[in-house]
Amino acid sequence: MREWNLSLACIIMMSTITVCAATQDGASYDARAKSYRAPEASLAGAADTPERMAAIAPLWQGKIDEALPKLRQLAENGDIPTELFLGKLYQTQSKLPIPADPQTALHFYTVASQNGSGEASELIAEMVEQNQISETLSNGNADFWRTKARRQGWKQQRLSAYCFDWIHGAEPLHCEKLPNPPASMKMPPEVEPQCPTEDEMASLRRQGMTGMIRQNGGALRLDAGPRARALLILDHPVSSEADLKEPDSASVIYIQNSENRWRMLPPDAPLLDRFLILTPNRPDYMERMTLSSQAVDGSLSGGACSRFTR
């Protein structure tokens, strides 16, 4: 799984490292953003055990013949993290002198999936998509395995998030987007600057919004899976962290008001328990804000929203 970190404000690649109802107080940090944990039946969410650590240790010391039997025994005893570890070990060639063996990787992922691991089901889906294994060999296509992964709690998705300044005015609400990046930069198609759709603009006008919204940055996460899209319309720069629940395979608009509270359109949109986190930078860089998203494994990645302009 590959992550792209993007600041649309300057159209450059960059490395960086939310409860939302119809209205939401974005003025204080929501503790749940800090306490989010990946599903237990995954490598990211599993607690280490002395047995597993003792089995893995010889591997890093080059003692392959000592490590593999111990790891296989743990996997046969139903230890899901070990099953996932061995699947990753055999899926592609690593620096270890262990040849890549996609069929062996599939075996361990399949067992882990049968034991309830959504991460294993997602990894099988990705192997099918990347033609590492056939649909016949895996007993299902990528959609089958990805649907199973979501049922098992591994809700991975591709996420696009865009920030907009709301510049108040008397004229009917309209949108100004960032210019398209040069073709020579070969950005992914999701990077193309965009405004809300006509239906979304009509919905914003029905909220009584007038003037202009101007795109000022965003973030992109190119995990595998279904697509989700978040549009953040800012009335003013954030002075403290705002945590907005990520849309669940949906397109959602978050509207900040003058009291630093947020509305969500549509108000009944499906949401994940992971967050979009909008954070002001240190005082000497207050004209920029960091926009981060949480992945299913709990990691953060993101981009930036540029200086708010009236």
DOKOL-688750 format. One record per residue (C-alpha): residue in three letters; y, z, x. Coordinates in steps of 0.5 Angstrom, whole numbers, padded with zeros to 4 digits, always signed. Layout:
REM DOKOL-688750
ALAYZX ...
***
This chain:
REM DOKOL-688750
MET+0000+0000+0000 ARG+0007-0002+0003 GLU+0013+0001+0002 TRP+0020-0003+0002 ASN+0026+0001+0003 LEU+0033-0003+0000 SER+0040-0001+0000 LEU+0043-0007-0005 ALA+0050-0005-0003 CYS+0049-0008+0003 ILE+0043-0012+0002 ILE+0040-0010+0008 MET+0033-0006+0010 MET+0033+0001+0011 SER+0029+0007+0012 THR+0030+0013+0009 ILE+0026+0018+0006 THR+0028+0027-0025 VAL+0027+0032-0034 CYS+0030+0026-0038 ALA+0031+0027-0045 ALA+0036+0023-0050 THR+0041+0028-0046 GLN+0040+0031-0040 ASP+0044+0036-0035 GLY+0044+0033-0028 ALA+0048+0038-0025 SER+0043+0042-0022 TYR+0037+0041-0018 ASP+0030+0041-0023 ALA+0025+0045-0019 ARG+0020+0041-0022 ALA+0022+0035-0017 LYS+0020+0040-0011 SER+0014+0042-0014 TYR+0011+0036-0016 ARG+0004+0035-0013 ALA-0001+0029-0013 PRO-0007+0029-0017 GLU-0012+0033-0014 ALA-0018+0028-0013 SER-0014+0024-0008 LEU-0013+0025-0001 ALA-0005+0027-0002 GLY-0007+0032-0007 ALA-0013+0035-0004 ALA-0013+0042+0000 ASP-0016+0042+0007 THR-0023+0045+0008 PRO-0026+0048+0014 GLU-0032+0044+0013 ARG-0028+0037+0012 MET-0024+0039+0018 ALA-0030+0041+0023 ALA-0033+0034+0021 ILE-0027+0030+0022 ALA-0025+0033+0029 PRO-0030+0030+0033 LEU-0028+0023+0030 TRP-0021+0024+0034 GLN-0025+0026+0040 GLY-0029+0019+0040 LYS-0035+0023+0038 ILE-0037+0018+0033 ASP-0044+0019+0033 GLU-0043+0026+0032 ALA-0037+0026+0026 LEU-0040+0020+0022 PRO-0047+0024+0020 LYS-0043+0030+0018 LEU-0038+0026+0014 ARG-0043+0022+0010 GLN-0047+0029+0009 LEU-0040+0032+0006 ALA-0039+0025+0002 GLU-0046+0025-0001 ASN-0045+0033-0003 GLY-0039+0030-0008 ASP-0033+0032-0003 ILE-0028+0027-0006 PRO-0023+0027+0000 THR-0029+0025+0005 GLU-0031+0020+0000 LEU-0024+0017+0000 PHE-0023+0018+0008 LEU-0029+0014+0009 GLY-0027+0009+0005 LYS-0021+0008+0008 LEU-0024+0008+0015 TYR-0029+0002+0013 GLN-0024-0002+0009 THR-0020-0005+0015 GLN-0021-0005+0023 SER-0018+0001+0026 LYS-0017+0003+0033 LEU-0023+0007+0033 PRO-0030+0003+0035 ILE-0032+0003+0028 PRO-0033-0004+0025 ALA-0029-0006+0018 ASP-0034-0006+0013 PRO-0031-0008+0006 GLN-0038-0007+0002 THR-0039+0000+0005 ALA-0031+0002+0004 LEU-0033+0000-0004 HIS-0039+0004-0004 PHE-0035+0010-0002 TYR-0029+0009-0007 THR-0034+0007-0012 VAL-0037+0014-0012 ALA-0030+0017-0011 SER-0028+0014-0017 GLN-0035+0016-0021 ASN-0033+0023-0019 GLY-0026+0022-0022 SER-0021+0020-0017 GLY-0016+0015-0019 GLU-0014+0014-0012 ALA-0021+0011-0011 SER-0020+0006-0017 GLU-0013+0004-0015 LEU-0016+0002-0008 ILE-0022-0002-0011 ALA-0017-0006-0015 GLU-0013-0007-0009 MET-0019-0009-0005 VAL-0020-0014-0011 GLU-0013-0017-0011 GLN-0013-0018-0003 ASN-0020-0022-0004 GLN-0023-0016+0001 ILE-0029-0016-0005 SER-0031-0020-0011 GLU-0030-0018-0018 THR-0038-0019-0018 LEU-0039-0014-0013 SER-0034-0009-0015 ASN-0037-0010-0023 GLY-0030-0011-0025 ASN-0023-0014-0024 ALA-0017-0011-0021 ASP-0014-0010-0028 PHE-0020-0006-0030 TRP-0020-0002-0024 ARG-0012+0000-0025 THR-0013+0002-0032 LYS-0019+0006-0030 ALA-0014+0009-0025 ARG-0008+0011-0030 ARG-0013+0014-0034 GLN-0015+0018-0028 GLY-0008+0020-0027 TRP-0006+0016-0021 LYS+0000+0012-0024 GLN+0002+0008-0019 GLN+0007+0002-0020 ARG+0012-0002-0018 LEU+0019+0000-0019 SER+0026-0003-0018 ALA+0032+0002-0019 TYR+0040-0001-0020 CYS+0046+0003-0020 PHE+0052+0001-0023 ASP+0060+0004-0023 TRP+0062+0004-0030 ILE+0070+0002-0030 HIS+0073+0004-0037 GLY+0077-0001-0040 ALA+0079-0004-0047 GLU+0075-0010-0047 PRO+0068-0011-0049 LEU+0063-0009-0044 HIS+0061-0014-0039 CYS+0057-0014-0032 GLU+0059-0016-0025 LYS+0053-0016-0021 LEU+0052-0017-0013 PRO+0052-0023-0010 ASN+0045-0026-0008 PRO+0043-0025-0001 PRO+0042-0031+0003 ALA+0036-0035+0003 SER+0035-0034+0010 MET+0034-0026+0009 LYS+0027-0028+0005 MET+0028-0022+0001 PRO+0022-0020-0004 PRO+0024-0023-0011 GLU+0025-0016-0014 VAL+0031-0016-0010 GLU+0035-0021-0013 PRO+0041-0018-0016 GLN+0041-0017-0024 CYS+0045-0014-0030 PRO+0042-0011-0036 THR+0039-0016-0041 GLU+0043-0019-0046 ASP+0039-0014-0051 GLU+0041-0008-0046 MET+0048-0010-0046 ALA+0048-0010-0054 SER+0045-0003-0054 LEU+0050-0001-0049 ARG+0056-0004-0053 ARG+0053+0000-0059 GLN+0054+0006-0055 GLY+0061+0005-0056 MET+0062+0003-0048 THR+0067-0002-0046 GLY+0070-0005-0040 MET+0066-0007-0034 ILE+0059-0004-0031 ARG+0059-0007-0023 GLN+0053-0006-0019 ASN+0053-0002-0013 GLY+0047-0001-0010 GLY+0040+0001-0011 ALA+0033+0002-0009 LEU+0026-0002-0009 ARG+0019+0001-0009 LEU+0014-0005-0008 ASP+0007-0001-0009 ALA+0002-0004-0013 GLY+0001-0004-0021 PRO+0005-0005-0027 ARG+0013-0006-0026 ALA+0018-0001-0028 ARG+0026-0002-0028 ALA+0031+0004-0028 LEU+0039+0002-0029 LEU+0043+0008-0027 ILE+0050+0007-0030 LEU+0055+0012-0027 ASP+0062+0014-0030 HIS+0063+0018-0023 PRO+0060+0020-0016 VAL+0055+0025-0017 SER+0057+0032-0014 SER+0050+0035-0014 GLU+0043+0032-0014 ALA+0041+0029-0021 ASP+0034+0028-0022 LEU+0032+0023-0027 LYS+0024+0022-0030 GLU+0022+0015-0028 PRO+0020+0010-0033 ASP+0013+0009-0034 SER+0012+0002-0034 ALA+0018+0001-0038 SER+0025-0001-0037 VAL+0030+0005-0038 ILE+0038+0006-0038 TYR+0041+0012-0036 ILE+0048+0013-0037 GLN+0052+0019-0034 ASN+0058+0022-0038 SER+0064+0025-0036 GLU+0061+0032-0036 ASN+0055+0030-0031 ARG+0050+0029-0037 TRP+0045+0023-0038 ARG+0043+0019-0044 MET+0037+0015-0044 LEU+0036+0008-0047 PRO+0031+0008-0051 PRO+0031+0015-0052 ASP+0024+0015-0053 ALA+0022+0011-0047 PRO+0015+0013-0044 LEU+0016+0017-0037 LEU+0013+0020-0031 ASP+0013+0027-0029 ARG+0016+0024-0022 PHE+0023+0023-0021 LEU+0029+0019-0019 ILE+0033+0023-0015 LEU+0041+0021-0014 THR+0044+0025-0008 PRO+0051+0026-0006 ASN+0051+0025+0002 ARG+0054+0030+0007 PRO+0062+0031+0005 ASP+0064+0025+0010 TYR+0060+0020+0007 MET+0061+0022+0000 GLU+0063+0015-0002 ARG+0055+0013-0001 MET+0050+0016-0005 THR+0042+0016-0004 LEU+0037+0014-0009 SER+0030+0016-0008 SER+0024+0015-0012 GLN+0017+0019-0012 ALA+0011+0016-0011 VAL+0004+0018-0014 ASP+0003+0021-0007 GLY+0009+0025-0007 SER+0013+0022-0002 LEU+0020+0020-0003 SER+0023+0013-0001 GLY+0029+0009-0003 GLY+0036+0006-0002 ALA+0043+0008-0003 CYS+0049+0007-0008 SER+0055+0005-0005 ARG+0062+0008-0006 PHE+0065+0009-0013 THR+0070+0004-0015 ARG+0075+0004-0020 
***
